């Protein structure tokens, strides 16, 4: 069975890579909120992208950040790439 990225795994990566804005509850409903609304700038999302690549052993192209604008879109995008790589 192929590995999949879950929203909970992404939450952990978000906390590890860039911490958490104390005004944002990462355990709440964050899936559809843009990373910028959650306090994560493009550099923080790039760091999350690097962690995903290392953890899952896949390449994410530079333009993948355009697809990875919310936690939900990131999970969907990464899982699609994992399916393609399987």
C-alpha contacts under 8 A as a table, 3 or more apart, distances in Angstrom:
res1	aa1	res2	aa2	distance
2	X	82	X	7.48
2	X	83	X	7.38
2	X	86	X	6.91
3	X	56	X	7.80
3	X	82	X	7.42
4	X	78	X	8.00
4	X	79	X	5.65
4	X	82	X	7.17
5	X	9	X	6.44
5	X	10	X	7.14
5	X	75	X	5.86
5	X	78	X	6.87
5	X	79	X	6.16
6	X	9	X	5.19
6	X	10	X	6.33
6	X	75	X	6.38
7	X	10	X	4.97
7	X	11	X	6.15
7	X	31	X	7.59
7	X	71	X	6.94
7	X	72	X	7.19
7	X	75	X	6.51
8	X	11	X	5.01
8	X	12	X	6.43
9	X	12	X	5.18
9	X	13	X	6.35
10	X	13	X	4.96
10	X	14	X	6.06
10	X	71	X	7.27
10	X	75	X	7.58
11	X	14	X	5.02
11	X	15	X	6.30
11	X	26	X	6.65
11	X	27	X	7.74
12	X	15	X	5.21
12	X	16	X	6.13
13	X	16	X	4.99
13	X	17	X	5.86
13	X	48	X	6.30
13	X	51	X	7.30
14	X	17	X	5.32
14	X	18	X	5.98
14	X	19	X	6.49
14	X	20	X	7.34
14	X	48	X	6.49
15	X	18	X	5.73
15	X	19	X	4.16
15	X	20	X	5.52
16	X	19	X	5.80
17	X	44	X	6.77
17	X	47	X	6.27
17	X	48	X	6.18
18	X	40	X	7.36
18	X	44	X	5.88
20	X	24	X	7.05
20	X	26	X	7.35
20	X	39	X	7.47
21	X	24	X	5.38
21	X	38	X	7.16
21	X	39	X	5.92
22	X	25	X	7.36
24	X	38	X	6.18
24	X	39	X	7.77
25	X	28	X	5.35
26	X	29	X	7.55
26	X	30	X	6.43
27	X	30	X	7.57
29	X	32	X	7.72
30	X	33	X	5.33
30	X	38	X	7.83
30	X	71	X	6.86
31	X	70	X	6.36
31	X	71	X	4.86
31	X	72	X	4.59
31	X	73	X	7.91
32	X	70	X	5.70
32	X	71	X	6.58
32	X	72	X	5.84
32	X	73	X	7.74
33	X	37	X	6.45
33	X	38	X	7.07
33	X	70	X	5.56
33	X	71	X	7.22
34	X	37	X	5.32
34	X	38	X	6.67
34	X	69	X	5.57
34	X	70	X	4.47
34	X	71	X	7.48
35	X	38	X	4.97
35	X	39	X	6.44
35	X	40	X	5.16
35	X	41	X	6.96
35	X	45	X	7.62
35	X	69	X	6.04
35	X	70	X	5.37
35	X	71	X	7.14
36	X	39	X	5.14
36	X	40	X	5.00
36	X	41	X	5.59
37	X	40	X	7.35
40	X	43	X	7.80
40	X	44	X	5.53
40	X	45	X	6.55
41	X	44	X	5.35
41	X	45	X	6.43
42	X	45	X	5.04
42	X	46	X	6.05
43	X	46	X	4.94
43	X	47	X	6.27
44	X	47	X	5.06
44	X	48	X	6.33
45	X	48	X	4.93
45	X	49	X	6.11
45	X	65	X	7.50
46	X	49	X	4.91
46	X	50	X	6.33
46	X	65	X	7.31
47	X	50	X	5.09
47	X	51	X	6.38
48	X	51	X	5.11
48	X	52	X	6.23
49	X	52	X	5.11
49	X	53	X	6.25
49	X	60	X	7.38
50	X	53	X	5.08
50	X	54	X	6.28
51	X	54	X	5.14
51	X	55	X	5.94
52	X	55	X	5.12
52	X	56	X	5.82
52	X	57	X	7.79
52	X	58	X	7.82
53	X	56	X	5.46
53	X	57	X	5.31
53	X	58	X	5.03
53	X	59	X	5.81
53	X	60	X	6.68
54	X	57	X	5.27
54	X	58	X	7.29
58	X	81	X	7.65
58	X	82	X	7.15
58	X	85	X	7.48
60	X	64	X	6.13
60	X	81	X	7.93
61	X	64	X	5.35
62	X	65	X	6.70
63	X	66	X	5.67
63	X	67	X	7.56
64	X	67	X	5.20
64	X	68	X	6.25
65	X	68	X	4.80
65	X	69	X	6.78
66	X	69	X	6.46
67	X	73	X	6.68
67	X	74	X	7.03
67	X	77	X	6.91
68	X	71	X	7.27
68	X	73	X	5.46
68	X	74	X	4.42
68	X	77	X	6.97
69	X	73	X	6.35
69	X	74	X	6.81
70	X	73	X	5.21
70	X	74	X	6.09
71	X	74	X	5.04
71	X	75	X	6.22
72	X	75	X	5.21
72	X	76	X	6.22
73	X	76	X	5.09
73	X	77	X	5.91
74	X	77	X	5.10
74	X	78	X	6.00
75	X	78	X	5.32
75	X	79	X	6.03
76	X	79	X	5.23
76	X	80	X	6.13
77	X	80	X	5.18
77	X	81	X	6.34
78	X	81	X	5.06
78	X	82	X	6.16
79	X	82	X	4.91
79	X	83	X	6.21
80	X	83	X	5.12
80	X	84	X	6.30
81	X	84	X	5.04
81	X	85	X	6.16
82	X	85	X	5.03
82	X	86	X	6.21
83	X	86	X	5.20
